[in-house]
């Protein structure tokens, strides 16, 4: 594998737990496409605030339990699905995480915050074609999610589709030329193409970006 899939709890590009808090969240994500009964609405919002703390404390089993409770009260809430799937993935329940994301998609709740992490889970399960499909949807919805592009490139490279992998990695470097994992991926692609000079240049740029040193000429 080019690089391990990005951890959503520590993702610096804004697609993980911290990113969900930072990004403006549409009302239909906070309260579901069909708002819950008013008597349950306060409980759902309280649960969403509490689960963020639990995830940050790595209390994943409790987070999953809390989101399952919230989902029963607000079954069309995309954010509840996202947090539940995140907690399930963190406890190693990858198949259940997939089912949770897929359920959200079946309810027409699919956003980049659902497709991209779904693709990452498929990548962990080594279901590469499904990973590519989900992450491509995520890319179309949010082409600035560099970590999703990184995982897409990783999956394409593992499938032997060097050209598609390089497209994903180059889409990263056009936005951030010092993203080390993308440069590393391009270097591996060049190795597959037997282009030793280009591979050396990309690996050198990856090392420079990772160390914070000036890039080589």
C-alpha positions as CSV (number, residue, x, y, z in Angstrom):
1,X,0.0,0.0,0.0
2,X,1.2,3.5,-0.8
3,X,0.2,4.9,2.5
4,X,-2.2,3.9,5.3
5,X,-5.7,5.3,4.9
6,X,-6.2,8.6,6.6
7,X,-7.5,8.5,10.2
8,X,-10.7,10.5,10.2
9,X,-10.3,11.5,13.8
10,X,-7.0,13.2,13.0
11,X,-7.6,14.3,9.4
12,X,-6.1,17.8,8.9
13,X,-8.2,18.6,5.8
14,X,-11.5,19.0,7.6
15,X,-13.2,15.7,6.9
16,X,-12.9,14.1,10.3
17,X,-14.4,14.7,13.7
18,X,-12.8,18.1,14.1
19,X,-13.6,19.0,10.5
20,X,-17.3,18.2,11.0
21,X,-17.4,20.6,13.8
22,X,-15.6,23.3,11.8
23,X,-17.6,23.1,8.6
24,X,-21.0,24.7,8.3
25,X,-23.6,21.9,8.7
26,X,-26.9,22.2,6.8
27,X,-30.0,22.0,9.0
28,X,-31.0,18.7,7.3
29,X,-27.8,17.1,8.5
30,X,-28.1,18.4,12.0
31,X,-31.8,17.4,12.4
32,X,-32.3,14.9,9.5
33,X,-34.4,15.4,6.4
34,X,-37.4,14.7,8.5
35,X,-37.0,16.5,11.8
36,X,-37.6,14.3,14.8
37,X,-40.5,14.7,17.1
38,X,-40.0,17.9,19.1
39,X,-39.8,15.9,22.3
40,X,-36.8,14.0,20.9
41,X,-35.1,16.9,19.1
42,X,-33.3,18.2,22.2
43,X,-32.0,14.7,23.0
44,X,-30.7,14.2,19.5
45,X,-28.8,17.5,19.5
46,X,-27.4,16.8,23.0
47,X,-26.3,13.4,21.9
48,X,-24.4,14.9,18.9
49,X,-22.6,17.3,21.2
50,X,-21.7,14.5,23.6
51,X,-20.5,12.1,21.0
52,X,-17.9,14.5,19.7
53,X,-16.3,14.5,23.2
54,X,-16.5,10.7,23.4
55,X,-14.8,10.3,20.0
56,X,-12.1,12.7,21.0
57,X,-11.5,10.7,24.2
58,X,-11.4,7.5,22.1
59,X,-14.5,6.2,24.0
60,X,-15.7,4.5,20.8
61,X,-18.0,1.8,22.2
62,X,-19.9,4.4,24.2
63,X,-20.0,6.7,21.2
64,X,-21.5,3.9,19.0
65,X,-24.1,3.1,21.7
66,X,-25.1,6.8,22.0
67,X,-25.4,7.2,18.2
68,X,-27.5,4.0,17.9
69,X,-29.9,5.6,20.4
70,X,-29.9,8.9,18.5
71,X,-30.5,7.1,15.2
72,X,-33.7,5.5,16.5
73,X,-35.0,9.0,17.2
74,X,-33.8,10.7,14.1
75,X,-33.2,8.0,11.4
76,X,-32.7,10.4,8.5
77,X,-29.9,12.4,10.3
78,X,-26.7,12.2,8.2
79,X,-24.5,13.3,11.0
80,X,-25.7,10.6,13.3
81,X,-24.9,8.0,10.6
82,X,-21.4,9.5,10.1
83,X,-20.6,9.5,13.8
84,X,-22.0,6.0,14.3
85,X,-20.0,4.6,11.4
86,X,-16.8,6.4,12.7
87,X,-17.3,4.8,16.1
88,X,-18.0,1.4,14.6
89,X,-14.8,1.6,12.4
90,X,-12.7,2.5,15.4
91,X,-13.9,-0.6,17.2
92,X,-13.0,-2.7,14.3
93,X,-16.6,-3.3,13.1
94,X,-15.9,-2.5,9.5
95,X,-18.8,-4.3,8.0
96,X,-21.2,-2.6,10.3
97,X,-19.6,0.8,9.4
98,X,-20.1,0.0,5.7
99,X,-23.8,-0.9,6.4
100,X,-24.3,2.4,8.3
101,X,-22.8,4.5,5.5
102,X,-24.7,2.6,2.9
103,X,-28.0,3.0,4.8
104,X,-27.4,6.8,4.7
105,X,-26.8,6.6,1.0
106,X,-30.0,4.6,0.5
107,X,-31.9,7.4,2.4
108,X,-30.4,9.9,-0.2
109,X,-28.2,11.4,2.5
110,X,-25.0,10.9,0.6
111,X,-22.5,13.7,1.0
112,X,-18.7,13.8,0.6
113,X,-18.6,13.2,4.4
114,X,-20.3,9.9,3.8
115,X,-18.8,8.7,0.5
116,X,-15.2,9.5,1.3
117,X,-15.0,7.7,4.7
118,X,-17.0,4.8,3.2
119,X,-14.3,4.5,0.5
120,X,-11.6,4.5,3.2
121,X,-13.4,1.6,5.1
122,X,-13.6,-0.4,1.8
123,X,-9.9,0.3,1.3
124,X,-9.2,-1.2,4.8
125,X,-11.3,-4.2,3.8
126,X,-9.3,-4.4,0.6
127,X,-12.5,-4.1,-1.5
128,X,-10.7,-1.9,-3.9
129,X,-13.2,-1.4,-6.7
130,X,-15.9,-0.4,-4.2
131,X,-13.4,1.9,-2.5
132,X,-12.6,3.6,-5.8
133,X,-16.3,4.0,-6.6
134,X,-17.1,5.6,-3.2
135,X,-14.1,7.8,-3.1
136,X,-14.8,9.0,-6.7
137,X,-18.2,10.1,-5.6
138,X,-16.6,11.8,-2.7
139,X,-14.1,13.6,-5.0
140,X,-16.9,14.8,-7.3
141,X,-18.8,16.2,-4.3
142,X,-15.6,17.8,-2.7
143,X,-12.5,17.9,-4.9
144,X,-10.6,19.8,-2.2
145,X,-10.6,16.8,0.2
146,X,-6.9,15.9,-0.3
147,X,-7.0,12.9,2.0
148,X,-9.8,11.4,0.0
149,X,-7.7,11.9,-3.2
150,X,-4.8,10.3,-1.4
151,X,-6.8,7.2,-0.6
152,X,-8.2,7.1,-4.1
153,X,-4.7,7.2,-5.6
154,X,-3.7,4.4,-3.2
155,X,-6.6,2.2,-4.3
156,X,-6.0,2.8,-8.0
157,X,-2.3,2.0,-7.6
158,X,-3.1,-1.2,-5.8
159,X,-5.4,-2.1,-8.7
160,X,-2.5,-1.5,-11.1
161,X,-4.2,1.5,-12.7
162,X,-1.1,3.7,-12.6
163,X,-2.5,6.4,-14.8
164,X,-5.6,6.9,-12.7
165,X,-3.5,6.8,-9.5
166,X,-1.3,9.6,-10.9
167,X,-4.4,11.7,-11.8
168,X,-5.5,11.5,-8.1
169,X,-2.1,12.3,-6.7
170,X,-1.6,15.2,-9.2
171,X,-5.0,16.6,-8.2
172,X,-3.5,16.9,-4.7
173,X,-0.2,18.5,-5.8
174,X,-2.1,21.1,-7.8
175,X,-3.7,22.2,-4.6
176,X,-0.8,21.5,-2.2
177,X,2.6,20.9,-3.8
178,X,4.1,19.9,-0.5
179,X,1.7,17.0,0.4
180,X,4.4,14.3,1.0
181,X,2.1,11.3,0.5
182,X,1.0,12.5,-2.9
183,X,4.6,12.9,-4.0
184,X,5.4,9.5,-2.6
185,X,2.5,8.1,-4.6
186,X,3.7,9.7,-7.8
187,X,7.2,8.3,-7.2
188,X,5.7,4.8,-6.9
189,X,3.7,5.4,-10.0
190,X,6.9,6.4,-11.8
191,X,8.6,3.2,-10.6
192,X,5.7,1.2,-12.1
193,X,6.4,3.0,-15.4
194,X,10.1,2.3,-15.2
195,X,10.8,6.0,-15.1
196,X,13.7,6.0,-12.6
197,X,14.6,9.7,-13.0
198,X,11.0,10.9,-12.3
199,X,10.7,8.5,-9.4
200,X,13.8,9.9,-7.8
201,X,12.6,13.5,-8.2
202,X,9.2,12.7,-6.7
203,X,10.7,10.8,-3.8
204,X,13.1,13.6,-3.1
205,X,10.2,16.1,-3.1
206,X,8.3,13.8,-0.7
207,X,11.2,13.6,1.7
208,X,11.7,17.4,1.5
209,X,8.0,18.0,2.1
210,X,7.9,15.6,5.0
211,X,10.9,17.1,6.7
212,X,10.0,20.7,6.0
213,X,13.3,21.2,4.1
214,X,13.4,23.2,0.8
215,X,12.6,21.1,-2.2
216,X,15.5,19.9,-4.4
217,X,16.0,21.7,-7.7
